[in-house]
Amino acid sequence: MLLIGATALTLLDSSNTSSHSMPHSARSLANESNASILDDKQLGHLAFIDQLSRQLPGDWSHMGASEPGQGYFDAYRYQIAMMSYALSLAQYHFTPAWREHHSAVSRRLIEKMLRFDVWGYWELTSRGDITIDPSLTVLHKGLIDPVRYQNIMYSGHLFQMITTHAMLYGDSAFELPGSISFDYNPFGRGLGRQVFDYDIHSLAAVIIDQFRKNGWRGIECEPNAIFPECNQHPIIACALYDQLYGTDYFAEVAEHFKAQFDDLEYLDKDTQSFMAYYQVKQNKVVRRNRAWSDGWSGTFMHAWSKAIVEHAYPTQRDRHIIRLNDGTATVKFYKGEQSYSHGHGFMATLAAELGDDETLNALLSYADQYWQPRWDGESLIYPRRDVLKEPQDPAHVWRRLQPLTANGLLALARIGGRNRIADMVSRPKAHDYEKHPMLSGVQYPSVQVQYARYAPERAALEIILKAGKSYANDQTAEFKIDNLKLRERYQVIRDGVVIAEVFDGNVQQVNSGVDIALQENHLAVSLSLKKQTSLAVTRLA
């Protein structure tokens, strides 16, 4: 056993980790740190998110939906946002001391979110919809700027993505005027190019101003419709923004929104189900009692209002979820329902956030058994399927899988866990790694980082690495340990064995098999990665 600390704590259930395949020393390292490590499936989701983020502008492979117009759940904005939230949980909870890779992926996702392909729908959607506003007889003139007014179904996600990125990576780029820019210049229509420039501060201002002007009932998605789930994201973003800039917007917005939430009964007291939406002109709550709404609203509301979500969850779970004889589970299917797999995905994210591992694992097992996942190199892909049912399928087995669930929700659920969103929102600055040793220079994807955290109680940077699934198990892993204090003394431990000591600018190799060199203020490390390997760089007293 690798004795870095005095206690050994238990890993999460093996269905959500790879503890069953870990070397004893790596397992001990994770246990000592009271954390699980990223398993193969979690790493597979992250690799696929990375793959999608790298696609050329205009290439939306694996992200196309059966419904046109970017108006429904599989719209690019929702897929990008949920992938971003999954990525942020991996960064915060599993690899906070390895930031270079996830930071780059996060930035690329934000860049995709700012593309006209993603927000251009608003020019038409802003004109209104008679289904949502029955009083409508003439369409509105329409808007182009996607964040100035309404459309919280886009601006709320963008705000959360950018504040989360700034918090996790200390990136101040979005403070610059014009750093958030919407370039309207479609070919064949319009009165010429228009550019709408914002930054993180002006984006925050227009969102908070709308909460106030709307009497705190929330901000509309489509004109005349306030959806409870979409308003969770700007509230979370306000909490993160306050942490970044010392403001106090969250307390104001959360308190007043919650008062309206209760007064208008956005959560039905009888059914314990969140409303579908609130019609502003009609002052009317529209109810549907659907799994996607309960799962989505509850997953993110739990970040700032736990009690109401935890009280409602057992009733929601028992209403929506069907248990199959094979131990898997899914949600009820309603005839004509276009969002079946979204309900499954969002109930999985909710089960994860509330720590209902039994339900979570049953929902994920269903996806693995019936939705035909496949590996493409390091990427775990759940391909879109439009077929509802195969002839041989038993009752309550549905094959339809939509891109939002395939690309975003399964990743968010599998990387999620008890309070993982809530903890990141309530303690966003819990990791102050700029001052401590950090991992960098990893040759991703041939080398996979399952765990990287600085443990202050042990003054140790603790890392777990493995070779990529599609690479040979004799990979040479080369990486760096940054932020060393050259006058301090460090001990380097691999798989429970001391291999080197660093002191006063010198490296004393104690054990062969690893090349370690001191370069400026970092260690350059090269080792053979024949198996999963743990490494600890501990500062000695």
C-alpha positions, 0 to 999 in steps of 0.5 A: 500500500502507498502510505501517503496519509494515515487513513484509507477511505472507500472508493465509489461503486465500481460501476462508476469507477475503475477501482476493480482494475487499479493497481493496489498502490493507485487504489490506495492513493485515491482512497487516501485522498477521499476521491474516486478516479476517472474510469474508462467510460468517463474518460471515453466521454471526455475524449468524445467531447474533446473530439467534437470540440475540435471539429472544423467550423460548420462541421456538426458531425454526431450533433445533427438532430431530426428536428430542424431549426435549432428550436428543440432539445437537441439544439447545438446550444444544449449539447455544447452546454451539457458537454461543458458542464460534464467537462467542468465536473471532471476538472473540478473533482478529478483533475484539478491539478491538471488544467491545460487540456480541459482548459483548451477544450472548454475554450473551444466549446465556448467558441462554438457557442458563439458561432452563428450556427448556434444562435442564429435561430433567434432571428426567427424564434424571437418573432413568437409562437402561437402555441406558447402565446395563444393571444398572438395574431401578428408575429413580432418584428424579431430580434437578432442580438441573442442575449439582449432580451429574452432567449435565456435558453441561450444566454443563461448557458453561455453565462454559466459556461463563461463564468465556470471557465473563468473560475476554473482556469483563472482566465480573464480573457472574457473581461475584455470589451468585445471578447463575447461577440455575435457576428451577424452576416448571413449571405442572402438576407439582412441589411448588412453586417451587424456585430453585437459586442459584450464581455462577461460584465455586460453579459451579467448586467443584461441578464440581471437587469431582466430578472429585475424588470420581470419581477423576478419571475424569471427570464423568457426563453421563447417570447411569453414562456418562462421555463424553470430549468433554463433559469437555473443556469443564470442563477448558478452563473451569478454565484460564480460571478460573485466569487470572481468579482466580489459582487452580491448578485446571487443573493438578490436573484436567488431570494427573489426568484425563489419567492416567485417560484413558490408563489406561482407554484412552479413546483406543483405541490400535489404532483411534486413536478416542475411546471412545463412553463409559465405564460407571461401574458396569461399569468398562467402555469402550464403543467406537463409532468414530464421526466425531462423537465423534472430532471433538468430543473432538479439537477441544477436547482440542487446547486442552490436550493437543495431542500426543495429538490430532495423533497420532490425527487422520490415522487418524481423518480417513482412516477417517471422511472420503469424498472426492467427485469434485467436490472436496468431502468428507463423512463416512461414513454408517452405516445407522440413524445419526442423527448423520450431519451432526454427524459432518461438522460436528465433523470440520470443527471438528477439521480447522480447529483442526489447520490441515488447510485442505484437508480443512476447505475440502472439508467446507465446500464440501460444505455449501455445495453440498448443504445449500442455504444461503440469505441472510436479510439479513445472516444466512447460514442452513443450514436443517434438512433431514430428507430423507436423499437426493434421487433424483438424488444421486450416491453419498455425497451425503447431504442430512440436516442437523441444527440443531447442525451448521447453527447451531453447528458450521459457524460454529465450523469456518469461524471456526476455524483452526490453534490458534485454540481452543488459543491462546485458552485458553493466552493468554486475557489476550493482549489488554489493550485497556482501556488502548488505543484501541478501536472502539465505537458501530458501527451494526451491522448496516448496518456490518460490522466485519471486523477491529479490533485494537490493534497495540502494535508500531505503537501503532495501532488498526487497523480494517476496515469494510464495508457490510452485504450487504443495505445500500447501498454508500453507507452513512454509517458513524458510530462512535467511537474510545475510550480516547485519551490527549488529551496524546498525538499521533495520526494517522488514516489511511484506505485509506493516506491521512493524513486527520487528526491529533489533538494536545492536544485538537484535530483537524487535518483533513488530507483531506476526506471524513471528519468527525472530532470530538474529544469528551471522550476519544474521536473521533467519526468519520463517513465514507461507506462506499462500499467496504471501508475500512481505518482506522488510528489511530496514536499518534506518538512 
